[in-house]
Structure formats: C-alpha cells, structure tokens
C-alpha cells in the first residue's frame, strides 16, 4: 500500500526528472504506478497532485496543440524534489 505522502513525493520526483517538459495526468499516473507496488487510482493521484499544486510545487498549463492539461515542476518544486532526495 502506498501512502498519500509517497504519492506526493513521487509526483515531484517525476516532474523534476522531466523538467522542463510537462506530464499529462495519464503520463503521471503511469509513471507513479511503475514505481509503486500495486496501483494508485486516479482519485489518489489527483489528491496528491492538488496537494502539490496548493504548495506551489507544480503548475499546470493547457497544451494548445493537444488541448491536454500538462503539469510542470516549479522552481520551488524542483528544490523540494532535490531536498526529498537528500
């Protein structure tokens, strides 16, 4: 079982690794699920993503070519991801 804190941390890690590029919700869920035992459902992922957004660790932007929302690590999120690794 994966805790909410672990999912929040994984989201920051994944976005930091892909910086400066963004990740769609589907891409984030696949990347998180590749790193945890079991599966993280969409509700858990969205709660963790919104928590990170509220802390200003990530931002979102709609890709004008695909009309999909993409999520990006902010400078604050990059610093937090680096701190998480220490």
N, C-alpha and C positions, 0 to 999 in steps of 0.2 A: 504494500500500500504506500502510495506517495502522499506526503503531506502538502498542504497548500503552500507552505514556505519553500518546499523543494521545487514546486512548480514555478513559483515566482522567480526563484533563483535561476532555474533552467531557462526561462524566457529571457532574462537579462543576459545570460551566457550566450544563448543562440543569437540574439540580436547583436551582441558585441562582436561575435565571430563573423557575422555577415556584414558588419558596418563597412562602408557607408550605404550598403544596399538594404532594402526593406524586405520584410517577410509578410506574406498573406496569412490569414488566420489558419488556413489549411496547411500551409507550409510550417507554421509554428507548431500546430498540433502534431504533425508527422515527426518533426524534429524532437519534440518533447517525448513522444511515445517511443522513439528509437532509443532514448536514454534512460527510460524507467521500466521497472518490472510492471507488468500489467498494462493498463491503458488509462489515459487521462481523458475523460469525456469533455465535450465541448463546453459544458457549464463550468467545470473546474478550470478549464483553460481560460475562459472569458473572465472569471472572477480573479484569477491570478494576473491576467493582462490588465484589467481595470485597476487593480491594486497598484501595479507598477506605473500605470498612467497617472493615477492620483498622486503618486510620489514624484512624478516628473522624470521617471527613469526611461520612459519611452514616449514617442509621439506617433500620431497616425496621419496618413495622407492618402487621398484617393488618387490612384494611378489613372491619369486621364486617357491612356491608351486602352487599358483593360477594364476600367471602372471598378476595380477591386481596391479595397482599403488595404494599405500596406503599413506595417509597423516598423519603426526605426528606433535604435538606441539614441538617447540624447547624450550630450557630454556628461551630464550627471549620471546617467545610466551606465555609460562606459566606465566612469570612475567607480561606481558601485560594483560592477561586474569584476573589475580588477581587484577591488577590496575583497570581494567574495572568494576570489582565487587564492588570496594570501593566507 
